[in-house]
């Protein structure tokens, strides 16, 4: 019944490493996920990710602890940056706000790195350099 809103978890990436952890076996080396066993048991993990990429049919998202960066296939506001601390309802797109230029650039860079690391051919169309 506990909710963890502090750690970025991916049910897709983290499932197999978590199952391997509980089974007492090493996960395959090429998996990108992390076991959530410590979190499930109420312990603080030694290290944890500070960003998480999410893929969808129509775009890509890079989620950091504070911000959510979306890039879509098309649309007037194809690129979005949301400050989840001040705008949990996703109502204010900061992608065009000069005060958030550095945050936007960092999230673009992280998405680019993820697409390159995972050889995401479809994701290449969403990378803005």
C-alpha positions as CSV (number, residue, x, y, z in Angstrom):
1,X,0.0,0.0,0.0
2,X,3.0,2.3,0.0
3,X,3.6,4.9,-2.8
4,X,7.1,5.9,-3.8
5,X,7.1,9.2,-5.6
6,X,10.9,9.8,-5.1
7,X,12.4,7.2,-7.4
8,X,12.0,6.9,-11.2
9,X,10.9,3.3,-12.0
10,X,10.2,1.6,-15.3
11,X,8.0,-1.5,-15.1
12,X,9.4,-2.5,-18.5
13,X,13.1,-2.0,-17.9
14,X,13.2,-2.9,-14.2
15,X,11.0,-6.1,-14.2
16,X,13.6,-8.7,-15.2
17,X,16.4,-7.3,-13.1
18,X,14.0,-7.3,-10.1
19,X,12.9,-10.9,-10.7
20,X,16.6,-12.0,-11.1
21,X,17.4,-10.2,-7.8
22,X,14.7,-12.1,-5.9
23,X,15.7,-15.3,-7.6
24,X,19.3,-14.8,-6.5
25,X,20.7,-14.8,-10.1
26,X,22.6,-12.2,-12.1
27,X,20.5,-10.5,-14.7
28,X,21.7,-10.5,-18.3
29,X,24.5,-7.9,-18.7
30,X,22.8,-6.1,-21.6
31,X,19.7,-5.1,-19.7
32,X,19.3,-1.4,-19.0
33,X,16.9,-1.8,-16.0
34,X,17.6,-1.9,-12.3
35,X,16.2,-4.1,-9.6
36,X,13.5,-2.4,-7.5
37,X,13.8,-4.9,-4.7
38,X,15.3,-2.4,-2.2
39,X,12.4,0.0,-2.9
40,X,9.8,-2.8,-2.6
41,X,11.3,-3.7,0.8
42,X,11.3,-0.1,2.0
43,X,15.0,0.4,1.8
44,X,16.9,3.2,0.1
45,X,19.0,1.8,-2.8
46,X,22.7,2.5,-2.9
47,X,22.4,4.3,-6.2
48,X,19.4,5.2,-8.4
49,X,18.8,6.8,-11.8
50,X,18.1,10.5,-12.1
51,X,16.3,10.3,-15.4
52,X,14.2,7.8,-17.3
53,X,13.3,7.5,-21.0
54,X,9.9,6.4,-22.0
55,X,8.8,5.4,-25.5
56,X,5.4,5.6,-27.1
57,X,3.9,5.1,-30.5
58,X,3.8,8.9,-31.1
59,X,6.9,10.2,-29.3
60,X,9.5,10.0,-26.7
61,X,9.8,11.3,-23.1
62,X,12.7,12.0,-20.9
63,X,11.7,12.2,-17.2
64,X,14.0,13.7,-14.6
65,X,13.2,14.1,-10.9
66,X,11.6,17.5,-11.5
67,X,10.9,17.8,-15.2
68,X,9.1,15.9,-18.0
69,X,10.3,16.5,-21.5
70,X,8.1,15.2,-24.4
71,X,8.7,15.2,-28.1
72,X,6.0,14.1,-30.5
73,X,5.8,13.2,-34.2
74,X,3.9,16.3,-35.1
75,X,1.8,19.1,-33.8
76,X,2.1,22.8,-33.1
77,X,3.7,22.2,-29.8
78,X,5.7,19.1,-30.8
79,X,8.2,19.7,-28.0
80,X,7.1,20.1,-24.4
81,X,8.8,20.8,-21.1
82,X,6.8,20.5,-17.9
83,X,8.0,21.4,-14.3
84,X,6.3,18.7,-12.3
85,X,7.0,20.5,-9.0
86,X,5.1,23.7,-9.9
87,X,2.7,22.2,-12.5
88,X,1.7,18.6,-11.7
89,X,-1.3,19.0,-14.0
90,X,0.9,19.5,-17.1
91,X,-0.8,22.8,-18.0
92,X,2.2,25.0,-18.7
93,X,4.6,24.2,-21.5
94,X,8.1,25.7,-20.7
95,X,9.8,24.6,-23.9
96,X,9.7,28.1,-25.3
97,X,10.5,29.9,-22.0
98,X,14.0,31.4,-22.2
99,X,14.3,31.0,-18.4
100,X,14.2,27.2,-18.9
101,X,16.6,27.0,-21.9
102,X,19.3,25.2,-20.0
103,X,16.8,22.6,-18.6
104,X,15.4,22.1,-22.1
105,X,18.9,21.6,-23.6
106,X,19.9,19.1,-20.8
107,X,16.7,17.0,-21.4
108,X,17.3,17.1,-25.2
109,X,20.9,15.9,-24.6
110,X,19.7,13.0,-22.3
111,X,17.2,11.9,-24.9
112,X,19.8,12.0,-27.6
113,X,22.2,9.9,-25.4
114,X,19.4,7.4,-24.7
115,X,18.5,7.0,-28.4
116,X,22.2,6.5,-29.3
117,X,22.7,4.1,-26.4
118,X,19.7,1.9,-27.3
119,X,20.1,2.2,-31.1
120,X,16.5,3.5,-31.2
121,X,16.1,4.0,-34.9
122,X,12.5,5.2,-34.5
123,X,13.5,7.5,-31.7
124,X,16.0,9.3,-33.9
125,X,13.2,11.3,-35.5
126,X,12.4,12.8,-32.0
127,X,16.0,14.0,-31.2
128,X,16.3,17.7,-31.4
129,X,20.0,18.9,-31.5
